[in-house]
Every structure is written in C-alpha cells, then in structure tokens.
C-alpha cells in the first residue's frame, strides 16, 4: 500500500516537471520566432532572390532546346517565303522584260513610220502651276480665280489638274486669272468616247455633272465609258481625259469629271500652242498674196 502511494507521488512530480519544461520550450520558441521576424527579413529575402535566380537559370537551360527548335522552324519557314517571293519576282521580271522588248520594237516601228510619213513632232508644251485663291459656284456660273504672279498666261489656254481637264482661261489680270470650269454653262468642249470614238459636245449646265450633247441617236455609249477631248475646232488638243459616263438615258448622257472641282488647290495652266482656224486662214491668205 505504501509502495503504491509513493509511486503515484513520484509520477505526479514527473508530470509537473514535464509541464514546466514544455512551457519553457514554448516560451523560447516564441522568442526565437519573434527575433527571426524582426531581424532576419533581409536574410530571407536574399535567400529567396538567390533561389529565384537559380530556378530561372534552370528553366532557361530546360527551355533552350524548345527555343532552338522554334527558331529553326521560323528560319526554314522564312526560307520558304523567300523562295516563293524570289520565284514571283522572276516571273514579274520576265513579264517586264517582255513588255520592255515590245516597247522597244514599237518605238523602232514608230520612228520608221514617222520617217516614212514625214511626221512633224508637236511643239514643246509650256505650263504654269497656279494656286487657286477663290471659287465661284452658283446657279449662274462655275469658275475660279488662280494666282499666277508675273508669269505669262493667255486667254483660252488649257487648265488641268493631276487627273484631267478642269477648264480654260477666261480672263487674265496682272497677277490673277479667271478660269471657266468645264461645268460652267458657257463651257462647250468637243469630246469623244475613248473606246467607240463617238463624238459630241460636253456642255456645262452649272451642275457637277456636265452633259454630252449633239451625238448620233444610235451612238454606242455606255455607263463607265471614258470621255476625252477630240481636238476638233482646235480649241483643246485631243486625248485630254475629262471624265466618265455615269448615266445614259434617251435624252441625256451625264458625265462625272475625273477631277473634284470643288477641292482643287493647285492647277496647271498649259500652253499647247494650238493653232486656230483663223490663224491658218490668215497664213494661207498671206501665202497667196506673196505668190
């Protein structure tokens, strides 16, 4: 009985010492954790940075084969594209060589025919670039004023844009000139349908779409046909582009000019040195008098 009681007392003392020891250990652990949290952040960050660099280096080594394969695939693909482009350029070069050879043969043929026909080349064309300073678009007139400075400009000279015929010089001042547009009601231009060679007169009516008049009733004119100057009456030289047909009815043929006449900033006033019928008649009369 006494032995059993002493054994229980011994176990109780051991349990009490264990509890005290555990409390001390927990206290020391908490203290160490608090100390690490306060003082070792720099060490932890440095360790984390080193680990990140090491992992990144390992990843770079692992993806290197895949990167080499991808670059090789792109290189082979680019070589294929270059080969296809080179093949296309060779075909284009052959086509251009054929066109060039055809051009040279036509040039030689043209020179030969010119010599056989005793062809006289047209006179040199002079032109002046003028800036548009004012526009007049109303129910009574379609015209504009351009600044030409002290350059020589004469009444009746042709006015062009980068796309085609715009009009003609109507009045000339010291530094400015008035231009009658092809849409003006006073504008009458001898024209021809470029592909069918049907002739007529392009008449302005103070709208943006002049009309083609005085054409045969059975004339072959379709929407989309190009209209150019015919050169009749020696007012304008032949072949100047004007516009295209946008409407064909029984009573009228409507033409839309190639040039946007409301957006012109610069025009070219050209002296084609067109000889008028009056001048030819005067020359012939003088020749007969001299005889």
C-alpha positions in Angstrom: 0.0 0.0 0.0 2.8 2.4 1.0 4.7 1.4 -2.1 1.8 2.2 -4.4 1.3 5.6 -2.8 4.9 6.6 -3.2 4.8 5.6 -6.9 1.8 7.8 -7.5 3.6 10.8 -5.8 6.6 10.2 -8.0 4.6 10.2 -11.2 2.9 13.4 -10.2 6.3 15.2 -9.6 7.5 14.0 -13.0 4.3 15.3 -14.7 4.7 18.7 -13.0 8.4 18.9 -14.2 7.4 18.0 -17.7 4.7 20.7 -17.8 7.3 23.3 -16.6 9.8 22.1 -19.2 7.2 22.3 -22.1 6.3 25.9 -21.0 9.9 26.9 -21.1 10.4 25.3 -24.5 7.3 27.1 -25.9 8.4 30.4 -24.5 11.9 30.0 -26.0 10.4 29.0 -29.4 8.1 32.0 -29.4 11.0 34.3 -28.5 13.1 32.8 -31.3 10.3 33.3 -33.9 9.8 36.8 -32.8 13.5 37.5 -33.1 13.7 36.0 -36.6 10.7 38.0 -37.7 12.4 41.2 -36.6 15.9 40.7 -37.7 16.1 38.1 -40.4 13.9 39.5 -43.2 16.9 40.6 -45.2 18.4 37.1 -44.9 15.1 35.5 -46.0 14.7 38.0 -48.9 18.3 37.3 -50.0 17.8 33.6 -49.8 14.5 33.9 -51.9 16.3 36.0 -54.5 19.1 33.5 -54.9 16.6 30.7 -55.2 14.7 32.6 -57.8 17.8 33.2 -59.9 18.8 29.5 -59.6 15.3 28.4 -60.7 15.3 30.9 -63.6 18.7 29.6 -64.8 17.5 26.0 -64.6 14.3 26.9 -66.5 16.4 28.7 -69.2 18.5 25.6 -69.7 15.4 23.4 -69.9 13.6 25.5 -72.5 16.8 26.0 -74.6 16.1 23.0 -76.9 12.5 24.1 -77.4 13.7 27.6 -78.3 16.2 26.3 -80.7 13.6 24.1 -82.4 11.2 27.1 -82.7 13.9 29.4 -84.1 14.9 26.6 -86.6 11.3 26.3 -87.7 10.9 30.0 -88.2 14.2 30.1 -90.2 13.0 27.3 -92.5 9.6 29.0 -92.9 11.3 32.3 -93.8 13.5 30.5 -96.4 10.3 29.1 -97.9 8.8 32.5 -98.1 11.9 34.0 -99.6 12.0 31.2 -102.3 8.3 31.9 -103.2 8.9 35.7 -103.3 12.0 35.1 -105.5 10.0 32.9 -107.8 7.3 35.6 -108.1 9.9 38.3 -108.8 11.5 36.2 -111.5 8.1 35.8 -113.2 7.4 39.5 -112.8 10.9 40.3 -114.2 10.2 38.1 -117.2 6.9 39.8 -117.9 8.5 43.2 -117.6 11.3 42.2 -120.0 8.7 41.1 -122.5 6.9 44.4 -122.1 10.2 46.3 -122.5 11.1 44.3 -125.6 7.6 45.0 -127.0 8.0 48.7 -126.2 11.4 48.9 -127.9 10.0 47.2 -131.0 7.1 49.6 -131.1 9.5 52.5 -130.6 11.6 51.5 -133.6 8.4 50.9 -135.6 7.1 54.3 -134.6 10.3 56.0 -135.7 10.2 54.1 -139.0 6.6 55.1 -139.7 7.3 58.7 -138.7 10.2 58.9 -141.1 8.0 57.4 -143.9 5.2 59.8 -143.3 7.4 62.8 -142.8 5.8 63.2 -139.4 6.3 66.6 -137.7 6.6 66.4 -133.9 4.3 68.7 -131.9 5.7 71.9 -130.4 7.1 72.0 -126.9 4.4 72.4 -124.2 4.8 75.2 -121.7 2.9 75.3 -118.4 2.5 77.3 -115.3 1.4 76.0 -111.8 -1.1 78.3 -110.2 -2.7 78.4 -106.8 -6.5 78.6 -106.5 -7.4 81.5 -104.3 -11.2 81.8 -104.9 -14.1 79.8 -106.2 -17.4 80.7 -107.7 -20.1 78.0 -107.7 -23.6 79.2 -108.1 -26.7 78.8 -110.3 -25.2 81.3 -112.8 -21.5 80.5 -113.1 -18.9 77.9 -112.2 -15.4 79.4 -112.2 -12.4 80.1 -110.0 -9.6 82.6 -109.6 -5.9 81.5 -109.6 -2.8 83.4 -108.7 -0.2 83.3 -111.5 2.1 86.2 -110.4 4.0 87.8 -113.2 4.0 84.7 -115.4 2.7 85.0 -118.9 -0.8 83.5 -119.3 -3.1 84.0 -122.2 -6.8 83.7 -122.7 -8.0 80.3 -123.9 -5.2 78.2 -122.5 -6.0 74.8 -121.1 -6.3 74.3 -117.3 -5.5 70.8 -115.9 -5.4 69.1 -112.6 -3.5 65.9 -111.8 -6.4 63.9 -113.0 -7.6 65.6 -116.2 -9.1 68.7 -117.8 -10.5 71.4 -115.5 -11.4 74.2 -117.8 -9.8 77.1 -119.7 -8.5 80.6 -119.0 -11.2 83.2 -119.5 -9.7 86.4 -118.3 -6.1 87.5 -117.4 -5.1 90.2 -114.9 -1.8 91.4 -113.7 -1.3 88.7 -111.1 -4.6 86.7 -111.2 -6.5 84.8 -113.9 -10.2 83.7 -114.1 -10.8 80.1 -115.1 -14.0 78.9 -116.6 -14.7 75.3 -115.4 -15.9 72.5 -117.6 -19.2 72.5 -115.6 -19.9 76.2 -116.3 -22.9 76.9 -118.5 -20.7 78.7 -121.0 -18.3 75.8 -121.4 -18.6 73.8 -124.7 -15.9 71.3 -125.3 -15.6 68.9 -128.4 -15.2 65.4 -126.9 -15.1 61.8 -128.0 -15.9 58.5 -126.3 -12.4 56.9 -125.9 -13.2 53.4 -126.9 -16.0 53.8 -129.5 -14.8 57.2 -130.9 -18.3 58.6 -130.8 -18.1 62.4 -131.0 -20.1 65.1 -129.3 -20.0 68.3 -127.3 -19.6 68.3 -123.5 -21.9 71.1 -122.3 -21.7 72.5 -118.8 -25.0 73.3 -117.0 -23.8 74.8 -113.7 -24.1 71.4 -112.0 -21.3 69.0 -111.0 -22.2 66.6 -113.9 -22.0 68.2 -117.4 -23.9 66.6 -120.3 -22.8 65.2 -123.6 -24.9 66.6 -126.4 -25.0 66.6 -130.2 -24.3 62.8 -130.6 -26.0 60.4 -133.0 -29.2 58.8 -131.9 -27.7 55.3 -132.4 -24.4 56.1 -130.7 -22.9 53.3 -128.7 -22.3 55.0 -125.3 -22.4 53.0 -122.0 -22.0 53.8 -118.3 -18.3 53.7 -117.4 -17.1 54.9 -120.8 -14.2 57.4 -120.6 -14.7 60.8 -122.2 -11.7 62.7 -123.7 -11.2 65.8 -125.8 -11.5 65.2 -129.5 -9.3 68.0 -130.7 -12.0 69.3 -133.1 -12.0 73.1 -133.8 -8.5 73.4 -132.4 -9.8 74.6 -129.0 -8.3 71.8 -127.0 -5.7 69.2 -128.0 -7.0 65.7 -128.4 -6.8 63.0 -125.8 -7.1 65.0 -122.6 -9.1 63.0 -120.0 -12.3 64.6 -118.8 -14.5 62.1 -117.0 -16.6 59.0 -117.3 -20.2 58.4 -118.2 -22.4 57.8 -115.1 -25.9 57.8 -116.7 -27.3 57.2 -120.1 -30.9 58.0 -121.0 -32.8 58.7 -124.2 -32.5 62.5 -123.6 -29.1 62.9 -122.0 -25.7 61.4 -121.2 -24.4 62.5 -117.9 -20.6 62.7 -117.3 -18.8 62.9 -114.0 -15.4 64.7 -114.2 -12.3 62.9 -113.0 -11.2 65.9 -111.0 -13.1 67.0 -107.9 -13.6 70.6 -109.0 -14.7 71.7 -105.5 -11.4 70.5 -103.9 -8.8 72.0 -106.2 -5.9 73.8 -104.6 -3.4 73.9 -107.4 -3.9 73.8 -111.2 -1.7 73.7 -114.2 -2.2 76.2 -117.0 -0.8 74.7 -120.2 0.1 76.4 -123.4 -0.4 73.6 -126.0 0.3 76.1 -128.9 -2.9 75.0 -130.6 -3.2 76.7 -133.9 -6.7 78.1 -134.6 -8.5 78.0 -137.9 -8.4 81.8 -138.2 -4.6 81.8 -137.9 -4.4 79.1 -140.6 -6.6 81.1 -142.9 -4.5 84.2 -142.3 -1.4 82.2 -143.1 -2.8 80.9 -146.3 -4.0 84.4 -147.4 -0.5 85.8 -146.8 1.0 83.0 -148.8 -1.3 83.6 -151.7 -0.5 87.4 -151.6 3.2 86.6 -151.6 2.7 84.5 -154.7 
